[in-house]
Amino acid sequence: MSKRMMLKFGICVLFLVSVICAISLKNESIKYAFTAVAYVIIGVYNTIDYKSYGEKSSLAFAIMFYCFSASAIAFAIISTIMA
């Protein structure tokens, strides 16, 4: 198994754990936090993909998922304050 496949498998497992935790919990701010973690995991994978293989689309996707993560964190903070 190549390093890229092992990285993909590990990130998929972490992503699924994060999604399952986000779905199973009842607190909205914690759901947003786990969603942010999932987005960061995808962003890190795309960043590593860009650094290793030089794919420009991976860098664009990494930036996009980092922005999604930042917005999920902002929603978590706002929902905590509003609750």
N, C-alpha and C positions, 0 to 999 in steps of 0.2 A: 504494500500500500504506500503510495507516494505521500510526501509531506502535505501537499495541497489537499489531497483527499482526507487525510487525518484532520487537518485544520477545518475543512468543511464539515466533517462529521461532528467534531467537538463543538463547533459553533451552532450547528443544528440542534444538538442536544441542549446546550445552554439556552438557545432561543425557545425551544419547546418547554423547558422547565419554567422559563420566565412567562410564557404565554399561559401555561396551565395555572401558575400562581396568580396571574392577573385575572383569569376567569373565575377561579375558585374563591377569591376573597370578596368580601362584601363592602369594604371601605373604599370609597371612590379615590381618595388620594393615594392609597397604596396601589390600586389598580393602575393609576397614571404612572406611578414610580416604576412598577414592573414593566409597563409598556415602554417607558424611557430606557430601561435597561436593555430590553429587546432591541430597540432601535440603535443603541450604542453598540451592541454586539454585531449587528449587521454592518454598521459603519466601520467598526474595527476590521471586520473581515474584508470589506471593500478597500480599506486603506492598505492592508497587508497585500491584497491582490494587486493593487496599483504599484506598491513598492517593489514587489517581487517580479511582476510581469509587465509593468509599464502600460497597462490598459487605461486610457484616458476616461473611458466610461465608468470605470470603477471609482475613480476619484470623484466624478460628478455624483455618483450614487452615494459615496461616503459622506460628502458634504450635505446632500439631501437628507440622509438619515440622521446626521448630527443635528440638523435644524429641526427635524421631527422630534428628536429626543429633547432638545431645549424647550420646544413648545409643550411637550408632555410634562416636563418638570415644572414649567410655569403653570400649567393647569393643575398640577398636584398642589403647588403652593397656594394658588387661588382657592381651590376647593377646601384646603385645610383652613384657610383664613375665614372663608364664608361659612364653614360648618359650626 
